[in-house]
Amino acid sequence: SIADLIVMSRPSKLRKLKFVPSNKLIVQPGVPYSPTFFNKEKNKDLQFSFIGSDTRGRGHFLSNLPLKKSEAFIRFTNREKVVLSSYQDYCDVLQRSKITFVNGYINPWDSLIPGRFLESIFAKSLCIVEKNLEITEFFIPYRHYIPVKNRNELIYWINYFSNHENLRKTITNEAY
């Protein structure tokens, strides 16, 4: 075989995998996704979306954002609560979204690359990401995504890209 494939949402942990020779290792920064879920062009009628659990401080970032209801799709889920009827519906919301939010923060020393980050790239939605060291191993801040430290920065960038559509498209295309 050419390489052993290790799929990890926390690539920095690879440093601890001494048993795999580096010349036999390919790192995939997340679960491989089928492009068939994202193969339709959608009208970007949502300014912002988030679908996910209310863990890791997401509620703090997203509660009462200054957006009109018609511009945002924010749904908190848990394993028992179904928000959308299918994975395709979820992908459709991402494709309709100009901007999505991702939070891979675990603690001050650890983070991960959430699947939503890669899904947002496939959906050509600008991804605003809470500061995340794992993502910087594969992607460049302000070229592939927008990093934020707090809610105020999130609001600033949502408003900024509301008025700079061409730059938003440039970043999403560069990430894709």
N, C-alpha and C positions, 0 to 999 in steps of 0.2 A: 504494500500500500504506500501511497505518497505521504500521507500524514494521518495522524489520529486527530479526529475532530473533537474538540471539547467546547461545548456550548455553555456559556456562563453569563449570568447577568451581573456578575461581580468579577471582571477580568483581573483586577489587581490580585486576587487570590491565587492566580496562576503561579505567582512567584513561589508559592509553597508546594507546587507540584513538581518536585525534583525527579520523580520517577519517569517522566516523559521527556525524552531527549528533544531539545529545542528544534532540531532539524526535522522532527516528525510531528510537529504541532502546528495546527491552524486554529486560530482563535476566532470564534463567531461571537460578536458582542450581543447576544440575545437569541431568542428562539427564531428559527427561519420561518418566514411568513409567506403564504401563497399570494402572488400578485393578482390572482383572479378576483380577490375580494375588493381590490382597488382599481379595477380596470375600466371603470366608467367615469367619464368626466361629470362632475357635479357643479351646479351653480353654488358659488361660495356665498350663501345667504345668511350664514351665522358668523358673527364677528368673533365669537369665542365659545369653546366647549370644553367640558370636562366630564368624564364618566369614570367613576371609580369609587373606591372605598374612602371613608372619612377617617383615614389613619395617617400617621406620620405628619400631623399638623395641616392636612389639606383643608379642613374646615376653616382654620384660621386664615389661610390664603384666600379662600373662595367665598366666604359668607358675605353677603350684601355688597357684591361688586357693583360699582356704579355703571351698570349696563342696562339697557332696556330689555324687557323680557323677550321681545322678538329678536334681539341680537345675540342672545346667549342660550346655551343648552348646558345646564349644570345639574348633574344627577349623581347623588351619592348612593352607593350600593353596598350590599354585603352578600355573603354567600346564599342567604335565604331569599333575598329580595331581587326579583327580576325587574330590570328597568326597561330593557328593550327585548323584543321577541326573539331576536337572533343575532348571531355574530355579524351577519351581513348588514343588519340595521345599525349596529354599532359602527361598522366601517363607513356606512353611508353618512352618519352624523359627522364622523371625522372628515370625510371628504367635503362636506358642506361647510366645514369650519375654516375660517381664515387663520385662527390662532387656537392652539391647544396648550394646556398646562400639564406639566409632568413633575412629579416629585419622587426622587429616588433616595431621599435622605433617610438614613437609618439612625445614625448618631454622629457626633462631631468627627469620628474617625472612620466612618464607614458609610457607603452608599452603594446603590446598584443602578443598572441601566434597565428601567422599566420597559416592558413590552410596548406600552403606549407610546414611548418615544419613537421606536421604529415604525409602529403603525402610523403615527402622525407624519413621519417622513414619506411613507408610501402614499398617504392621503394628500400630500402636498399642502399640509397645514403647518404654519410656522409654529415651532415648538418653543415655548417658554419653559425653562427648566430651573427648578431650585438648584443652587450651586451644588455641583456633583462631580467629584473627582474621577469617577469611573468613566463618565461620558467623554472627558477630555483625553482619554487614552485613544479614542477613535474619531472624535469630532472636534471641530474648532469653534470656540465661542464667537458669536457675532458673525460667523460665516455660515455655520450650519444650524445654529440655534441661538437663543438669547438666554443667558444665565441671569437669575435674580436671587437676591438674598432675603427679600422680605416682601410683604404684601404691597407696600408703597411702590417698590420697583415694578412689581407685576402690573399694578394699575397704570403706572407711567408708560410701560412698554405697550400695553393694550391700546392706550390712547395714542401713543406715538405712531404705531402701525396702522391705526384707523385713518391716519392722514398721510401715510407713506406706503401706498399699495405696491408701487413698483419695487421698492426695497424689500418689502415682505415677500414678493414673488421671487426676487433674486435670491434671497436666503433659502427659501423653500426649494427652489430648483438646484441650488448648490448642494444642499443636503441630500437631495434625491440622487 
